[in-house]
Amino acid sequence: MGYPLGVIRGEGWVRCGISPDDVIPGVSLNTVCAGKPTGTLYIDDGKNCSPDPGMPCEDANLRILGDPNPRWTGNAHTTFRFHKLELSALVDIRHGGLMWNGTRGALWSYGTHKDTENRAVCTGPSNADCTGNLHAFGDNDWYKGPVTGPGAGTKIPIGYNWFFASNLAACPFTGIDEPCLENAGFVKLRELSVAYSFDQPWVGRTLGMSSIDVRISGRNLHTWTKYTGLDPETNVAGPYEQIGAADYFNLPLTRSFVITVGLNR
């Protein structure tokens, strides 16, 4: 089977209209998913594919999980001049496109991510070994979206049992990439600069120049994004390689400041 280039391919959870009908032995997914929208998450009751009720199930079939390429990109540049003062700004925009945030998945596993700060108290790997921090898949505060299956609506404790022991969340170590995919769209203040031209008589008397141009510039000053990693532009394959965009403890793009002085005779 061939796959198109430039997409993110991997394993995910069992979903209606995406996973094969017989992906769960003994369960007809087509029957369970009848009338459900494509992408509806299947939640088990602990009898078919998950040892615990209220959990999703693994779909080990490789599939296209998403597209790292943005729907569109653009930028806006403006310059304001007032006498000898000049102010300019450049904003870059990337709309859409997914990033695999393996850093988040690893930190989930280590229990050091912000998401794990409020967690169930667990004495073992199963849901029955944990108490507190109850959530149900499909709730507004936990993997919001349509769900189906015999375990749908079942609230379960979320802690070590989910982030590490379930083999469903810690993306770098489980092979299941879906939970670590995030929207990598952004608006970035790429550059902001202020310039001033000095052409007063003291310039000629002191330096023998007709004018001095001084410019102070800053790059990569701020990013507005829903991406939870350090920088939606970073990539383990290189900062400008967007095919297969992946974040695994990458460094963000450098924020820099430059002062430029131009001497004019």
N, C-alpha and C positions, 0 to 999 in steps of 0.2 A: 504494500500500500504506500503510495506517495503522499508527501505532506508539502504544502506550500512553504516557500522560504519566508523568513522574516516574521515568524509567529513564535509564541511561547507554547511548547508542547511538553506535557508531563502527565502525572497522575492526579486525580482529584477525588471528590466524594461522589457517591451515587446520586444522580440527578435525573429527573424526569425529562424525557425527550433527548437526552444526551447519552446516558449509559444504556448498554444493551438490555433487552428485556430479561435475559436470564443471568444477569450479573450477580444476583443473589440466589444461590441454590434454593429451589423450592418456592420461590416468590416470583410471581408474574408482575414485573414492574409496570407493564402496560396496563394491567388491571388496577393496580394501586394508584397509578398516575392518571387514570381516566378523568378527563376534564380539567386537569391541572396544567398550569402554564409551563412552557419549556424552562428548565432550570430549577424547578421546584426540588427542594432538598428532601431526600428520603431519611426519615428518622426511625431507627429500629427499636424494638421492645426488649432487646437483649436475648432474643431467641433465634435470630436468623444469621446475622453477620456481625453483631457486636456483643461482647460479654455483658454489657450494661445497657439497660433501657434508657432511652432519651438521647442516644448518641447517633451521629451519622455513620455511614459505612464507606469503606474504601472501595473505589473503582480502580482496579489495577490496570485497566486498559489505557494505553497511552492515547491522549487526545489533545486537540488544540484547546488550550485554556484561555488564550487571549492574544492580543496584538500589542507589541511594545511600541509600535509606530504611532505617532500622534495623528489625530484627524486633520489637524492643520497647525501651522506655526506662523508667527508673524512678529513684527516689532514696531515700535513707535518711537520716533526721535523728534525732539523739539529743542529749539535754541531761542533764547530770549536775550536781546541786547539792549542795553541802556547806557548810552554814551560810551564809556570805556570798559563797562562791566559786561561780561557775557556769562550766561548760565545755560548749560545744556544737559539733557538727560536722555538715556536710551533704556527702553523697556522691552524685554523679550517675552514672548508668550508661546506656550506650547499647550494645545488643547487636546486632552485625551492621551492614550497610550498607557500601557501597564508596566510596572516594575516589579520584579521578584525581590521582595525584601527578606532575604535569608538572614540578615542580621537580627531582625525581629524574631524570626523563628528560633534562632539559636538562643537568644536571650530568654525567650519563653521557656525553653528547655532548662536553662540554668536557673530560672526563677529570679532573674535580675531585671527583666523588662518592667516598665511602668505598669503594663497591663496586669502583671502578676502581683502588684502591690496589695490589692485586696483579693484574697484567695481563700479557698476552703482549707480547713485544717485536716490533713490527711495522715493516716497511719499506715496506709497501704496503697496499692495501685488502682483499686476499683472504686466505683462510685460509692459503694457501701462502706468503704473505709474512710469516707470524707464527710465533713459536716460544714454547713455555712456556704455563703456566696452562691445562692441558687439562681440558676438561669435556665430558660428553655430556648432551644433553637427556634428562630422565627420571631422572638420577642424584639421589641424596638431597641433594646439595649444589648442584644446578643445575636449576631448574625441575622439581622433583620431580613425578612423575605419569606416567600411562601414555603411551607413544609407539608409533608404528607407522610403516611406510614403509621404503623401501629404504635409507635412511640412519640408521635407528634404531640407537642404540648407538655411533655413530661419535664418537669424542672429537675435539674441535676446540680450537684455541687461542682464548682469549677475551681480546680487547683492543680496539684501535682498530677492527679488522675487524668486531667485533660491535657495540660501543657507538656507533659513528658511521657507518662505511662501509657497513654491511649494509642500512640503511634499514628495519630491523626493530625497533629498540630505542628510539631517542631520540624518545619520544612527541610532544613539541611540534612536531617538525620533519618527521615522517614521515607523520602522519595515522593511524598504527597505534596505537590507544589501549590495547590489551589489556595490554602488559607493564607499564604504569604504574598499573594498578588495584590497590588495596590495601584490606584490611579496615580500616575506620575505627571499629570498636567501641572503647570505652574505659570505664574507671572513673576518675572524676576527684574529687579532694578539692576540692570547690567552695568550701567555707568552713570555717574553724576559728576559734573565738573563745573568749576567756577574759575573764570579767567578775568584778569584785569591788565590793562595796558597803561604803563607809566610813561608819559612823554613830557613831563614837566621840565623846566629849564635845568634843575639840578641833575637830571640824568645825563645831559650833555656835558655839564661842568665836571661832574664827578667821574663818569665812566667813558665819556667821549662817544656816547651812543645817542641815536635819535629817539629810541624808545626801548622799553623792557616789557616783555610779555610774561606774566606769571600765571600759571595754570595749576590748580589742585584738582586731582581726579581720584575717584574711588570706583572700584569695580566689584561686581557681585556683592552689593551692599545688603540686599534683603530679598527674600523669596516668599511669595504667598502661594501656598500649596496645601492640599489635603494629604499629601504623602507624609508618612510618619517617620521616615528615616531622616538622615542628616541632610541629604541633598538629592532631589529627583533627577539631577543630571549626572550624578556619579555612576560609574559602571565598572564592574570587576574586569570587563574586557577592554576598558579604556574609556576616557571621559567623553569621547565623541562617537563611540560605537553604540548605536541604539538598538541594533538587532540582537534580540536575546538579552535585553537589559536586565542586569542582575546587580544587587547590592549585597555584598557579603563583607562587612566590616571595612568598607571602602572609605577613603578620606573624601570630604566634600571639596568642591572647587575652592580655590584660594581667594580670600577677600584681600584686595590689595589697594594701596594708596600711593599715588605718584605725584610728585611736585616737578613741574617742568618750567624752566626759565629760558626765554628766548631773547637774545640780544640783537637788536637791529641797528645797523649803522646808517 
